Amino acid sequence: MTTIKDSVHDHIRIDGVAEALLDTPELQRLRRIRQLGTVSLVYPSANHTRFEHSLGVYHLACEALEHLNVDGRQADRVHAAAVLHDIGHGPFSHNLEPLTHRRTGRYHDDVHDLLTDGEIGSVLRDHDLAPDKIADLIAGEGRFGQLVSGELDVDRMDYLVRDAHHTGVPYGTIDHGRLVRELTFTDGELVLDEGNVQTAESLLVARALMNPSVYSHSVARISKAMLRRAAERLLDAPETDVDAATLQRMDDHDLIAALRSCSATETFSRRLDRRDLYKRAVWAEIDDVPGGIIETDHEAVREFEREIADDAAVDPECVIVDVQSRPSMTESTSRVVVNGDIRRLGQQSPLVEALRAAQYSQWRLGVYSPSEMRERVGRAAVDVLGLDIEGALVSEVRNGRDATLDQFVDD
């Protein structure tokens, strides 16, 4: 048995198949991948890694299995899945996943090949565990897959607390001990036992508050968009042999070195190194954005960027259009037992609709550019994208205020 001191859960005891997996190269790579990607440009202490998060998920999975009276082979499978659940992540965690998925068709939880080959496959087989079954659990399949990847999974319980701890933002603080103790299976569904509506709501509230403060903070979004643009240029650069599959297996340091050494990406790399980030030229609310813009695909977004650049008479690389998907709240589908019946939290809790409304009001479309160009780019973006904020601009001008600064500029 190995005992590891953790900043969130204190001492984590790890043994069996999880201990054997600990020093595999695939798992150790996660030491070099930041949990929150570029969020450290907002919160300097947010340097925790996917490795320590994986240990935390394993720890909570052990507690949950003990509470559920699950042991033996099934427990070993869940232990392995918990500690391995993030090995499919590429550099800077989720930041580049849309890019690599477009080119490989794989998300970070599609890990069947990773578990079959290399040292991980050997360790799993040595412990008489089938790699495919572990990969299925990581993908959230089956009864116990819900515990690893689902609405009430231990992954979410750990990252909310861990992200809050390392950013210093208190909103993600939840009673993960109670959450784990109240888990139960009813008709094959992982649910929170009777009397735990508020416990389920705590997950919902924590995620809703952490999103604008941390995960979708404007500077985090801008730096993520710049990193994604740089990585896309790296993949397209004839001077490199980096493809999307190779990029997925890099760590943060590998990617930074590749971006610095490629002539097509050195400008973006230098800006990220110096935190010389683009600024908001437009920051538009969801009601001001035509529905077709929100649903558009990557190629259409790139065409919008070219049109905006042409209209503003700037280099196309000086314009980034950042379109979030429509607001969603998967936590609202968490299941709780109420008066003996299994109910979705969204059907039971009056908080859900209020939080959905808050999430809707927090949604923003961003258009980013170097600071010296943001006024021109902002006005061009309003025209090209057909944003319904011209009336507000006119109103502000009539009131004698600088509407461009009020509406467009990130101070």
Secondary structure, DSSP 8 states (H G I E B T S, - for coil): -EEEEETTTEEEEE-HHHHHHTTSHHHHGGGGSBTTGGGGGTSTT---BHHHHHHHHHHHHHHHHHHTT--HHHHHHHHHHHHHTTTT--TTGGGGHHHHHHHH---TT--HHHHHSHHHHHHHHHTT--HHHHHHHHTT-STTHHHHSSTT-HHHHHHHHHHHHHH--GGG---HHHHHHTEEEETTEEEE-TT-HHHHHHHHHHHHHHIIIIIT-HHHHHHHHHHHHHHHHHHH-TT----HHHHHT--HHHHHHHHHH-TTTHHHHHHHHHT---EEEEEEEGGGS-HHHHT--HHHHHHHHHHHHHHHTS-GGG-EEE-------GGGG-EEEETTEEEEHHHH-THHHHHHHHHHHH-EEEEEE-GGGHHHHHHHHHHHHT-S-HHHHHHHHHTTS-HHHHHH---
